[in-house]
Amino acid sequence: MFFVNYFIGFIVFFCYHIFLCITFIVIEVSMKLIKCFKHAFNMVLHSKLRSWLTILGIVIGVAAVIAIMSISAGLQSTLGSRLGGLGADIVTVTPGFSRGGGFFGGGGDRGGGGGSQATTKTITLTRSDVQVLKGMPDILVIDTEIRGTANVSYLGKIGKVTVTGVDQSVWSKVTSTTIASGRTLDSADANVVVIGGRLSSSFFSQPVGINKMLTIGGNSYRVVGILNDESNSVYMPIQAAYPILTDHTSGEYDSLIVKIKDVNALNDTMTKMTDRLTLSRHVTPTTQDFSITSSKQIQATISSTLSALSAFLLAIAGVSLIVGAVGVANTMFTSVLEKTKEIGIMKAIGARNKDIMMIFIFNAALIGLIGGILGVFLGVILSGFMPLLTGGTQLSRAGSLVSGTSIVLALSVSLFVGLAAGIIPAYQGSKLKPVDALRYE
């Protein structure tokens, strides 16, 4: 029993002294780090102009990175929500086919099949195409649409807007836009229209409300619905749109909006639609004169395009960070030269190489970190103001989205730039011999 108690006491005594040693080492290291940090901070303060000019280079680079990433994220989010709102079960058929792929992988070339197949014949979609697709069991409804521009007048004010003729009996089942007030079009409607939110609120000098009369193409139409969007569009029954859009012939359409029954069978349904239309229009894959796209395909293409564009702009912004890194290295080399005599004094009173190196590394890290923090603030401000400077473009409506990931990434990069640029000057300063440093003038 005595030996057991003695052994336990020895273990407690040993652990206690180990704890004291570890605590002492931690305190000593912490004190050294704090002293090194204070020296580095004083170096930044006592070389204000040079340090702030160096910091400015990092600020510009970080601000550019934050602004580009936030605006890109805002565009991705806005386009994703808008295209996602179209519905994954919506497929669009348009006349024309671009062999070069076009922006969306399909084409809108109504003048021909693209490439060497182009002709002067105008390609259209007709009632026979609608009948071919209606015979497919995979399709729920088909909306036929034509569109163009026309003059609209209200209380003596005239303006040009986009007019879209739709199949009023099914349009409400395929449209993604909701009604803010009033109602959508009905199968029994004739001389009525549904208008966009901006056309209702701010297009004319006076707001256009429900049951107000608009004059379009010389005929009067009653407003029965206002969309919950920011468009200047006018939607009306397709038979009423033909007399207004005189470049369109009755029975011919600009697009077919198809709603399918099973989203999981989207690709198979699109393949079947392509095969049927190819057969009915008497074309081959090499002479195809129509395009079939889905909102998923459009969204994926736009996302990849925006990602490529963002990567290119980020590479340009990265040049600013490289310039900032060169500025940090230049400042650090200058600091080593200016502090040569002080380095000699610190070494003479006991400072070691790693202490001197730590001071200059802290100095470089402070420059990078301060530049990163200021750059983040400037980038957030720029990302908020840049969309406002673009007027009524898509960018101004998309806004920006500053994420925590982009902020952490920008701060990490700026800190890394400062450290990377300061390592060599710090190492050079730590290797100075005390005698040579004290003799330096």
VEXKE-359931 format. One record per atom (N, C-alpha, C): x negated, y negated, z; residue in one letter. Coordinates in steps of 0.2 Angstrom, whole numbers, plus 2048, in hexadecimal, padded with zeros to 3 digits. Atoms other than C-alpha are relative to their C-alpha. Layout:
N
XYZA/...
//
This chain:
441
7FC806800M/800800800M/7FC7FA800M/804806800F/7F27F4804F/7FD7FF7F9F/803801807F/7E97F77F3F/8057FD7FBF/7FB802805V/7FA7F47EAV/8017F8801V/7FF8077FFN/7FC7E37F3N/7FA7FC7FEN/806803802Y/7EA7DF7F0Y/8007FF7F8Y/800800808F/7EC7E37DDF/8057FB7FEF/7FB804802I/7FC7D97DCI/7FD7F8801I/8028067FEG/7F47CA7E5G/7FA7FE7FBG/805802805F/7E57CB7D9F/8037FE7F9F/7FD802806I/7F07CB7CAI/8037F9800I/7FD8067FFV/7FA7BC7D0V/7FA7FA800V/806804800F/7E97B37D4F/7FD7FF7F9F/803800806F/7E27B77C3F/8057FC7FBF/7FB804804C/7F27B17BAC/8017F9801C/7FF8077FDY/7F37A17C4Y/7FA7FC7FDY/806804802H/7E179C7BFH/8008007F8H/7FF800807I/7E47A17ADI/8057FB7FDI/7FB805801F/7F37967ADF/7FD7F9800F/8038067FFL/7E97887B4L/7FB7FE7FAL/804801805C/7DC78A7A7C/8037FE7F9C/7FC802806I/7E878A799I/8037F9800I/7FD8067FFT/7F177B7A0T/7FA7FA7FFT/805804801F/7E07727A1F/7FE7FF7F9F/802800808I/7DB77678FI/8057FC7FCI/7FB803804V/7EC770789V/8007F9801V/8008077FEI/7EB760793I/7FA7FC7FCI/806803803E/7D975D78DE/8017FF7F8E/7FF801807V/7DD76077BV/8057FB7FEV/7FB806801S/7ED75577CS/7FD7F9801S/8038077FFM/7E3747783M/7FB7FE7FBM/805802806K/7D6748775K/8047FE7FAK/7FC801806L/7E4749768L/8037F9801L/7FD8067FFI/7EC73A770I/7FB7FA7FFI/805805801K/7DC730770K/7FE7FF7F9K/801800808C/7D873575EC/8067FC7FDC/7FA803803F/7EA72F75AF/7FF7F9801F/8018087FFK/7E771E762K/7FB7FD7FCK/805802805H/7D771C759H/8027FF7F9H/7FD800807A/7DF720749A/8057FA7FFA/7FA806801F/7EE71474CF/7FC7F9800F/803807800N/7E2706751N/7FC7FF7F9N/803801807M/7D9709740M/8057FD7FBM/7FB802805V/7E9707737V/8027F8801V/7FE8077FEL/7ED6F7741L/7FB7FB7FEL/806805801H/7DC6EF73FH/7FE7FF7F9H/801801807S/7DC6F172CS/8077FF7FDS/7F9800802K/7ED6EB729K/8017FF7F8K/7FF802807L/7EC6E4717L/7FF8067FCL/8027FA804R/7E36F3710R/804806801R/7FC7FA7FFS/7ED700719S/8077FF7FDS/7F9801803W/7FE6F8714W/8008007F8W/8007FF807L/7F86F7702L/8008077FEL/8007F9801T/7F4709703T/807804801T/7FA7FE7FFI/80470D70BI/8057FF7FBI/7FB802805L/80E7046FEL/8008057FAL/8007FB805G/8087106F1G/804807801G/7FC7FA7FEI/80F71F6FBI/8077FE800I/7F9802800V/81F7156FEV/8048007F9V/7FD801806I/8227126ECI/8018087FDI/7FF7F9802G/81F7256E8G/806803803G/7FB7FD7FCV/82A72B6F6V/8077FE7FEV/7FA803802A/83871F6F2A/8038027F9A/7FE7FE806A/8387246E0A/803807800A/7FE7F97FFV/8397376E5V/807800803V/7FA7FF7FDI/8477346F1I/8067FD7FCI/7FB803804A/8517296E5A/8028057FAA/7FF7FC806I/84F7356D6I/804807803I/7FD7FA7FEM/8547446E1M/8077FF802M/7F98017FDS/86373C6E9S/8057FF7FAS/7FC802806I/86A7356D8I/8018077FDI/7FF7FA804S/8677466D0S/805805804S/7FB7FC7FCA/87074F6DFA/8077FD800A/7FA803800G/87E7436DEG/8048017F9G/7FE7FE807L/8807466CBL/802807800L/7FF7F9800Q/87F7596CEQ/807801804Q/7FA7FF7FBS/88C7586DCS/8077FE7FCS/7FA803803T/89874D6D2T/8028047FAT/7FF7FC806L/8977566C2L/803807801L/7FD7FA7FEG/8997666CBG/807801802G/7FA8007FDS/8A87616D4S/8057FF7FAS/7FC801805R/8B075A6C4R/8018067FBR/7FF7FA804L/8AC7696B9L/803806803L/7FD7FA7FCG/8B07756C7G/8087FF800G/7F9801800G/8C176C6C7G/8048027FAG/7FD7FE807L/8C47716B5L/803807801L/7FE7FA7FFG/8C77826BCG/7FC8057FCG/8047FB804A/8BD7926B8A/8048047FBA/7FC7FC804D/8CB7996AFD/8027FC7FAD/7FE804805I/8CC78B6A2I/7FA8017FAI/8057FF806V/8C478E690V/8027FB7FBV/7FF806805T/8C3780683T/7FE8037F9T/8017FE807V/8C4784670V/8007F97FCV/801806804T/8BD776665T/7FE8027F9T/8027FF807P/8BB775652P/7F87FE7FFP/807801802G/8A977564BG/7FB804805G/8047FC7FCF/89A77F651F/7F97FE7FEF/807802801S/888779653S/7FB806801S/8057FA7FFR/87B78664FR/7FA7FE804R/8068027FCG/86E77B658G/801801807G/7FE8007F9G/87777E668G/8047FB803G/7FD8067FDG/87C76C66CG/7FE800807G/8018017F9F/87C76667DF/803805805F/7FC7FB7FCF/889772683F/8008077FEF/8017F9803G/883781679G/8058017FBG/7FB7FF805G/89277F66EG/8007FA7FBG/801806804G/896771662G/8077FD7FFG/7FA804801G/8A276465EG/8007FD7F9G/801802806D/89D76264CD/8068017FBD/7F97FF804R/8AE760643R/7FE8007F9R/802801807G/8A575D632G/7FE8067FDG/8027FA803G/89F76E630G/7FD805805G/8037FA7FCG/89677E637G/7FA7FE803G/8068027FEG/88677563AG/7FA8037FCG/8067FE804G/875777632G/8018007F9G/7FF7FF807S/87577D620S/8078017FES/7F97FF801Q/888781622Q/8047FA800Q/7FC8067FFA/88D76F624A/8047FF7F9A/7FD803806T/89A769617T/8047FA802T/7FC8067FFT/8A575A615T/807802802T/7F97FE7FEK/8B576461AK/8017FF807K/7FF8017F9T/8BD75F62AT/803807803T/7FE7FA7FCI/8BF76E636I/8057FE805I/7FA8017FBT/8CF76F640T/802806803T/7FD7FB7FDL/8D877A64CL/8087FF7FEL/7F9800802T/8EA77F646T/804804804T/7FB7FC7FCR/8FA78764CR/7FE8077FFR/8027F8800S/8F3798645S/7FB802805S/8057FE7FBD/8E5797651D/803801806D/7FC8007FAV/8F179465FV/804807800V/7FC7FA800Q/8FC7A365AQ/7FB806800Q/8057FB800V/8EC7AE658V/7FE801808V/8028007F9L/8E77AA66AL/806802805L/7FA7FE7FCK/8F97AB671K/801808800K/7FF7F9800G/8F97BD66CG/7FC804805G/8057FD7FCM/8EB7C1678M/803801807M/7FD7FF7F9P/8F17C9689P/7FC7FD806P/8058037FBD/8E27C1692D/8027F9801D/7FF807800I/8E97AF68FI/8067FF803I/7FA8027FDL/8F57A769AL/8047FB7FCL/7FD806803V/8F9796692V/7FB7FD7FBV/804803805I/8F278C683I/8037F8800I/7FE807801D/8F3779683D/7FC7FD7FAD/803803806T/8F0770672T/8007F9801T/8028077FFE/8E875F672E/7FE7FC7FAE/803804805I/8E4751667I/7FE7F9804I/8028067FCR/8DB74166CR/7FD7FB7FBR/803805803G/8D6730666G/8017F9804G/7FF8077FCT/8D771D66AT/8057FC7FDT/7FA804803A/8E5711668A/8007FA805A/7FF8067FCN/8EA70066EN/806800804N/7FA8007FBV/8F56FE67DV/8017F9803V/7FE8077FES/8FE6EE682S/804801806S/7FB8007FAY/9066EA693Y/8007F9802Y/7FF8077FEL/90D6D9697L/7FC7FB7FCL/804804804G/9046D1688G/7F9801800G/8077FF800K/8F36D868CK/7FF8077FCK/8017FB805I/8EC6E467FI/7F9803802I/8067FD7FFG/8DE6F1681G/8008077FDG/8017F9803K/8D7701679K/7FE805805K/8017FA7FCV/8D8711682V/8008077FDV/8007F9803T/8D772467FT/807803801T/7F97FD800V/8E772C67BV/7FF8077FEV/8007F9800T/8E973F67DT/8078037FFT/7FA7FC801G/8F7749676G/800807802G/8007F97FDV/8FB759680V/8068037FFV/7FA7FC7FFD/907767680D/8037FF807D/7FD8027F9Q/91276068EQ/803805804Q/7FD7FA7FCS/919771692S/7FB803804S/8057FC7FCV/909778698V/7FA7FC802V/8068047FFW/8FD76969AW/7FF800808W/8008007F9S/9017696ADS/7FC806803S/8037FA7FEK/8FA77B6AEK/7F98007FFK/807800801V/8E97776A7V/7FC7FA802V/8048067FET/8E57666ACT/7FD800807T/8037FF7F9S/8D97646BBS/8027F9804S/7FF8067FDT/8DE7526BFT/807800803T/7F98007FCT/8EC74F6CCT/8037FA7FFT/7FC806801I/8FA7436CCI/8007FC807I/8008047FAA/8F87346D8A/8077FE801A/7F98027FFS/90A72E6D5S/8048027FAS/7FB7FE805G/9197336CBG/7FF8077FFG/8007F9801R/9197436C2R/7FC8027F9R/8047FE806T/91074D6B4T/8058007FAT/7FC800806L/91774F6A2L/804807801L/7FB7FA800D/92675B6A0D/8028027F9D/7FF7FD807S/92B766691S/8067FC7FDS/7FA804803A/93B75A68EA/7FE7F97FFA/802807801D/93174A68ED/7FE7FE7F9D/801802807A/92F74067EA/7FC7F9800A/803807800N/92B72D67FN/7FE7FE807N/8038017FAV/92272E690V/7F8801800V/8077FF800V/91072E695V/7FD800808V/8047FF7FAV/9047326A4V/7FA7FC7FFV/806804801I/8F67256A6I/7FB801806I/8057FF7FBG/8E57256AFG/8007FB806G/8008047FAG/8E271D6C0G/7FE7F97FFG/803806802R/8D770F6B9R/8057FC7FCR/7FC803805L/8E370B6ABL/8067FD804L/7FA8037FCS/8F17096B8S/7FE7FA805S/8018047FBS/8E86FF6C5S/7FC7F97FES/804806802S/8DB6F36BCS/7FF7FF7F9S/802801808F/8DB6F56A9F/8047F97FEF/7FD806802F/8E86E76A7F/8007FB806F/8008057FBS/8EB6D76B1S/805802805S/7FB7FE7FBQ/8FA6DF6BAQ/800807800Q/8007F87FFP/8FA6F16C1P/8068037FCP/7FB7FD804V/9046FD6B6V/803806805V/7FD7FB7FCG/9117076C1G/8048057FDG/7FB7FB803I/91D7156BFI/8067FD7FDI/7FA802804N/92B7126B3N/7FF7F97FCN/801806804K/9227036ABK/7FF8027F9K/8007FF807M/922702698M/7F97FE7FDM/806802804L/91270268EL/8018017F8L/7FF800808T/9116FE67BT/7FA8047FDT/8057FC803I/90670B672I/8018017F9I/7FF7FF807G/90470A65FG/8077FE7FEG/7F9803802G/9146FF65EG/806803803G/7FA7FD7FDN/91F70B668N/7FF7FF808N/8008017F9S/92470967AS/801807804S/8017FA7FCY/920717687Y/8017FF807Y/7FF8017F9R/926719699R/7FB804804R/8057FD7FCV/91971D6A6V/803804805V/7FD7FC7FBV/91E72C6B0V/7FB803805V/8057FD7FBG/90E7316B9G/7F97FC7FFG/807803800I/8FD7296BEI/7FB805803I/8057FB7FEL/8EE7356C0L/7FC7FD805L/8048027FAN/8E37356CFN/7F98017FDN/807800803D/8D37316C5D/7FE7F87FFD/803806801E/8C97226BFE/8007FF7F8E/801800807S/8CD7236ACS/8057FB7FDS/7FB804804N/8D671869FN/8048047FBN/7FD7FB805S/8DE727697S/8077FF800S/7F87FF800V/8F0729691V/8018077FDV/7FD7F9803Y/8F873A68FY/8078007FFY/7F9800803M/90873D685M/8018067FDM/7FE7FA804P/91174B67DP/7FD7FF7F9P/804800806I/90775066DI/8047FE7FAI/7FC802806Q/91674D661Q/8007F9800Q/800807800A/91673B667A/7FA7FD7FEA/806803801A/904739665A/7FE8007F9A/802800807Y/90373E653Y/8017FA7FCY/7FF806804P/90B72E64CP/7FB7FA802P/8048057FEI/8FF724657I/7F98017FEI/8067FE802L/8EF72D653L/8018037F8L/7FE7FF807T/8F172C640T/7FB8047FCT/8057FC803D/8E173563CD/801808801D/7FE7F97FFH/8E9745642H/8068027FDH/7FA7FD803T/8F5751639T/804804804T/7FC7FC7FCS/903759641S/7FF8077FFS/8027F9801G/8FF76B645G/7F8801801G/8077FF7FFE/8EC768647E/7FE7FD806E/8028027F9Y/8E3766657Y/7F97FF801Y/8078027FFD/8D375F65ED/7FD806805D/8027FA7FBS/8D276D66CS/806804802S/7FB7FC7FCL/8DB77B674L/7FD802807L/8027FF7F9I/8DA77C687I/804807802I/7FD7FA7FFV/8DD78E68BV/7FF802808V/8017FE7F9K/8E079569DK/8018087FFK/8007F9800I/8DC7A769FI/803803806I/7FD7FC7FAK/8E47B46ABK/7FB802805K/8057FD7FBD/8D47BC6B3D/7FA7FC7FFD/807804800V/8C57B16B7V/7FB805800V/8057FB800N/8BB7C16BAN/7FE8027F9N/8007FE807A/8BE7C56A7A/7FE7FA7FCA/801806804L/8B87B46A1L/7FC8017FAL/8057FF806N/8AA7B9696N/8038057FBN/7FC7FB804D/8B47C868FD/8057FD7FCD/7FA803803T/8C37BD68BT/7FD7FB7FBT/803804805M/8B77B0682M/7FE8047FAM/8027FC805T/8B07BE678T/8068027FBT/7FA7FE803K/8C17C4673K/8037FA7FCK/7FD806804M/8C77B266EM/7FB7FF7FAM/805801805T/8B77B0664T/8018057FAT/7FF7FB806D/8BA7C065AD/8077FF7FDD/7FA802803R/8CC7BC657R/8007FA7FCR/800806804L/8C97AB651L/7FC8017FAL/8047FE806T/8BB7B1646T/8038037FBT/7FC7FC805L/8C67BD63EL/8057FC7FCL/7FA803802S/8D57B263CS/7FE7FA7FBS/802806804R/8CB7A3635R/7FB8027FAR/8047FE806H/8C17AE629H/7F97FD800H/807803800V/8B07A962FV/7FC806803V/8047FB7FDT/8A17B3635T/7FC7FD805T/8048037FBP/8957B0643P/7FB7FB7FEP/805805803T/8897A7637T/8047FA7FDT/7FC805803T/89879C630T/8057FE805T/7FB8017FBQ/8A179A641Q/8017F8800Q/7FE807800D/8AB789641D/8047FE806D/7FD8027F9F/8B1788653F/7FC802805F/8047FF7FAS/8AA788664S/805802806S/7FC7FE7FAI/8B1790674I/7FB7FF806I/8048017FAT/8AA78A685T/804800806T/7FC8007FAS/8AF78B697S/7FC7FB805S/8038057FCS/8AC77F6A5S/7FA803804S/8067FD7FDK/89F78B6ADK/7FA7FF7FCK/806801804Q/89478A69EQ/7FE7F97FFQ/802807800I/89577869DI/7FD7FD806I/8038027FAQ/8917766AFQ/7F9803801Q/8077FD7FFA/8827826AEA/7FB7FC7FBA/804804804T/87C77869FT/7FE7F9802T/8028077FDI/87D7676A7I/7FC801806I/8048007FAS/87676D6B7S/7F88027FES/8077FF802S/8667746AES/7FD7FA7FCS/802807804T/8657646A3T/7FE7FB806T/8018057FBL/8667596B3L/7F9803804L/8067FD7FCS/8597656BCS/7FA7FE7FCS/806801804A/84D7636ADA/7FE7F9800A/801808800L/84F7506ADL/7FD7FE806L/8028027F9S/84D74F6C0S/7F9802801S/8077FE7FFA/83D7596BFA/7FB7FC7FCA/804804804F/83674E6B1F/7FF7F9804F/8018067FDL/83A73E6BBL/7FC801807L/8047FE7FAL/8337466CBL/7F98007FFL/807800802A/8237496C2A/7FD7F97FFA/802807801I/8227376BDI/7FF7FD807I/8008037FAA/8267326CFA/7FA803804A/8067FD7FDG/81873E6D5G/7F97FD7FEG/806804802V/80B7336CBV/7FF7FB805V/8018057FBS/80F7266D8S/7FD802806S/8037FC7FAL/80B7326E6L/7F98017FFL/8077FF801I/7FB7366DEI/7FC7FA800I/803806800V/7F67246DCV/8007FE808V/8008017F8G/7FB7226EFG/7FA804803G/8057FB7FDA/7EF7316F3A/7F97FD7FFA/806803802V/7E17286EAV/7FF7FA804V/8018057FBG/7E47196F4G/7FF801807G/8027FE7F9V/7E4722704V/7F9802801V/8077FE800A/7D472A700A/7FB7FA7FFA/804806800N/7CC7196FBN/8007FD806N/8008037FAT/7D271270BT/7FC804805T/8047FC7FBM/7CB720715M/7F88007FFM/807801801F/7BA71F70DF/7FD7F9802F/8028067FET/7BA70D710T/7FF7FF808T/7FF8007F9S/7BF70F722S/7F9804803S/8067FC7FEV/7B071C724V/7FA7FB800V/806805800L/7A470F71EL/8007FB805L/7FF8067FBE/7AB701729E/7FF803807E/8017FE7F9K/7AB70C738K/7FA804802K/8067FC7FFT/79A714736T/7FD7FF806T/8048027FAK/79270B744K/804802806K/7FC7FD7FAE/7A170F750E/800807800E/8007F9800I/7A072174BI/7F9802803I/8067FE7FDG/78E721750G/8007FF808G/8008017F9I/792719761I/805805803I/7FC7FB7FDM/7A0726764M/7FD806801M/8047FA800K/794734760K/7FB800805K/8058017FBA/78772D76BA/803801807A/7FD7FF7F9I/79372D77AI/804807801I/7FD7F97FFG/79973F777G/8058027FBG/7FB7FE805A/7A573F769A/7FD8067FBA/8027FB805R/7A474F75ER/8027FF7F9R/7FE801807N/7A675174CN/8078017FFN/7F97FF801K/7B775874DK/8047FB803K/7FD8067FDD/7BC749758D/8017FB7FBD/801805806I/7B673D74AI/8058027FAI/7FC7FD805M/7BF74873DM/8077FF801M/7F98017FEM/7CF748746M/8037F9800M/7FE807800I/7CF735748I/8027FE7F9I/7FF802807F/7CE733735F/8068037FDF/7FA7FC803I/7DA741731I/8077FD803I/7FA8037FDF/7E773973DF/8017F97FDF/7FF806804N/7E4728734N/8038017FAN/7FD7FF807A/7E772F723A/807803801A/7F97FD7FFA/7F773972AA/8047FA802A/7FC8057FEL/7FD729732L/8027FC7F9L/7FE803806I/7FC720721I/8058037FCI/7FB7FC804G/80572E718G/807800803G/7FA8007FDL/81272F725L/8047FA800L/7FD807800I/81671C726I/8027FF7F9I/7FE800807G/81671C713G/8068047FFG/7FB7FC801G/82272A713G/8077FE803G/7FA8037FDI/82E723720I/8037FA7FDI/7FE806804L/82F712717L/8028027F9L/7FD7FE807G/83171B706G/806803801G/7FA7FD7FFV/83F72570DV/8067FA800V/7FC805800F/848715712F/8017FC7FAF/7FF804806L/84570C702L/8038057FBL/7FD7FB805G/84A71C6F8G/807800801G/7F87FF7FFV/85B71D701V/8037F97FEV/7FD807803I/85E70A6FDI/8008007F9I/8007FF807L/85970D6EBL/8058047FDL/7FB7FB802S/86471C6E9S/8077FD801S/7FA803800G/8727126EFG/8027FA7FBG/7FF805805F/86F7036E4F/8008017F9F/8017FF807M/86A70B6D4M/8068027FCM/7FA7FF803P/87B7126D0P/8047FA7FEP/7FD806801L/8827016D2L/7FE7FB7FAL/803804806L/8766F96C5L/8028037FAL/7FF7FD806T/87C7056B8T/8077FF7FDT/7F9802803G/88E6FD6B6G/805806801G/7FA7FB7FFG/89C7096B2G/7FE8077FDG/8027F9803T/8917186ACT/802805805T/7FF7FA7FCQ/8927296B2Q/7FC800806Q/8048007FAL/8847266BEL/8037FC805L/7FD8047FBS/88D7186C7S/806803803S/7FA7FD7FDR/89C7236CAR/7FE806804R/8037FA7FDA/8917326CFA/7FD7FE807A/8038027FAG/8887286DDG/7FA804801G/8067FC7FES/87A7306E7S/801804806S/7FF7FB7FBL/87873E6F3L/7F9801803L/8068007FDV/86973C6FFV/801806805V/8007FA7FCS/86674D707S/7FA800805S/8057FF7FBG/85C752717G/7FA8037FDG/8057FC803T/85275E70CT/7FB7FB7FDT/804804804S/84C750701S/7FC7FB804S/8048047FBI/847745710I/7FA803803I/8067FC7FDV/83D753718V/7FB8017FBV/8057FF805L/835757708L/7FC7FA7FEL/804806801A/830745705A/7FB7FE805A/8048017FAL/829743716L/7FA805800L/8067FB800S/81F753715S/7FB7FF7FAS/805802806V/81874E704V/7FC7FA802V/8048067FES/81373D70AS/7FB802805S/8047FF7FAL/80B74471AL/7FA8057FDL/8057FB803F/80275270FF/7FB7FB7FCF/804805804V/7FC744703V/7FB7FC804V/8058047FCG/7F473A711G/7FB805803G/8057FC7FDL/7EC749719L/7FB8037FBL/8057FE805A/7E5750709A/7FB7FB7FDA/805805802A/7DE73F704A/7FB7FE805A/8058027FAG/7D673D715G/7FB805802G/8047FB7FDI/7CE74D718I/7F87FF7FEI/807801803I/7BE74A70DI/7FD7FA804I/8038067FCP/7BB738715P/7FF802807P/8017FE7F9A/7BE73F726A/7FA805801A/8067FC7FFY/7B274D724Y/7F97FD7FFY/806804801Q/7A574171DQ/7FE7FC806Q/8018047FAG/7A773672CG/7FE804806G/8017FC7FAS/7A6744738S/7F9803800S/8077FD801K/79574A731K/7FB7FB800K/8058057FFL/78C739734L/7FC802806L/8057FF7FAK/77D73B73FK/8007F9804K/7FF8067FCP/77E72F74EP/7FA7FB7FFP/805805801V/76D72774BV/8017FC7F9V/7FE804806D/771723739D/8067FC800D/7FA804800A/78271D73DA/7FE7FA804A/8018067FCL/77B71174BL/7FB7FB7FCL/804805804R/76E70A73ER/8037FD7FBR/7FD803806Y/77B707731Y/8027F9801Y/7FD807800E/77F6F572DE/8057FF7FAE/
//
